[in-house]
């Protein structure tokens, strides 16, 4: 053992630091169990890297993510000569502070059983190791490869959060472009359809009917384009400002590419027919045509062409070239042994390895989830609500297959001579994030989202709650082959334990993890959903009077039903 220790002391300090840092990263993020993900609590936790690979395996949109660390390593190798001249002058205080922050974030993710704090912990812990073992000049020199690693992590929550605004903007701009190209178009929410043409005997939507769904919003291509623009800017441009400008152009270019895609689909439907341009329906499944598939590549054609063109502009002589952050070779030669000896590096390496092991042990003892709380609702909707009579409606096999194990559904259809409404309670199971979003699930059932907003509802017991309202419509063909539009409203909110409730999906996610970590409370959430169709007829603008009546009917129904199914605080 002493001989081994003496042999290690003969290694270059850089080698010792690299091996120690690598061992810490492997222990924390490759070997240590971290979160269950969508596999459920019945299976062992996956490590951060294993969780990433599982997500990539289930969603091919993120296949590029595992390649990012390889590219970041290649970027480091490109600067190896410059890095060889930098001294090892690690900052013990600053490095330990950053490392402690990263380990704290790591524990929060373990406690909350979610992988995203683990992704953030990778970045923070790596920065802490660089500052602690090598110093701030190394951190500045490695700033871009370190920041580039962010593209390793799938941004699924950001995708949901950004997708709807992008869909609305893409639909608006696409309708303007299609109109400029000579086709009259009507836009409603994220839906686009051809305007009626009485002279030609064409009904509304007869030439084309499109919806800017999530893949057409630009969000799916945005992450990959941001990564490409960051890498291309680093390799082709000099200076911070040109690189930042090129990076930011990926956002409008992704939207522009999808606008061109929608225009191609609309014009293709007009020229060749909807089945050739978009695809045909086989049962309830849309079969994508070759034209539709090729139009999808226009996103990257437009975005990459714009990126290369803008980069050429930025390379012009009128742009000032900035100096490289790393000092030239030879400027600091010989300082490494003076600033950081092998023994100092070994001592600090042992310290960070010890902290990593202690964090893993601490998580295993102090990071377990609290037990699942009682539900905040009674899974028994009333048989009648005023003049409305309720009929039990069981969940379909398709719904149950889409939901995770342990989820319960209580649903009744309420009807009278003039109204028909659907009330649904979806009670989550033991796994986290087992509730779906109505504004995501309903479009999957053929509905188009025309808008959403929070609205207040007064309950019969005097309480006032805030719910989310979404406007919906769905088109189908009648017996004569003409398009018929069904319009509907859906009001919903998420009910936690006691008086904890929220209308916003992401606030419900935040409360799930915040209360789990800091209040030791694991909510068993319930989705309270109330739906009403209020008109069915030919395509055209919505009737505001009919919508207002439907909204009032839903509010009155919630006001009477909610006090009967919401438990009082402390009620088992």
RAWOFEN-V366945 format. One line per field, one symbol per residue. phi: phi as a letter, one per 20 degrees, with the letter a starting at -180 (. if undefined). psi: psi as a letter, one per 40 degrees, with the letter a starting at -180 (. if undefined). Layout:
phi = ???
psi = ???
//
This chain:
phi = .gfffffffeffgfffffffffffffffddeffcbemeenffdffefffffffffffebffdffgfefgfffffffffdfffffeefecgdffffffffffffffgfgfffelceffffffgffffffffffedoffffffegfgffffgffegdffffffeffgfffffffffffffffeodfcddcmeecbfffcffemdefnffbbccfegfefoffefffffffffffffedddnffgffffffffffffffffffffffffffffedofffedpdedmddeefefffffffffgfffffffffffffffffffefeefffefffnfcfnefffebffffffffffffffffffffffffdddffffffffeceebfffbcmfeddcfcfffffffffeffnfdcdbcedbbfdcbccdcddefefefleeeegfdffgfeoededqbaececeefenfccdcedcecbbdbeefenefcdedbccdbbddefmeebbeefffffgfgefffeddlcdfdfcedcccbecbbaffrffefffffffffffffffgefgfedeffgnff
psi = ddddddddeeiiddddddddddddddddeddhididaeeieeiiiiiddddddddddehedfdedeedddddddddddedddddehihfihddddddddddddddddddddefiddddddddddddddddddddiddddddeddddddededhhfdddddddddddddddddddddddddeehhihhhbeihiiiigddefhiheddihihgiddededdeddddddddddddddeiiidddddddddeddddddddddddddddddddddeidddddiihgbehhhhidddddddedddddddddddddddddeidehhhiiidhiihedfieeddddhiddddddddddddddddddddddddeeiiiihiiieihggiidigbehhihhhiiiddddddiihehihhhihhiadeihihhhhhhiadiifehihdeddddeeeihheiiihiihhieeeihihihhhhiihiihadeeihhhhiiihhiihhahbehiiehdddddddddddddeefhghgihhhhhihheihaiiiiihdddddddddddddddddddddehiiheh.
//
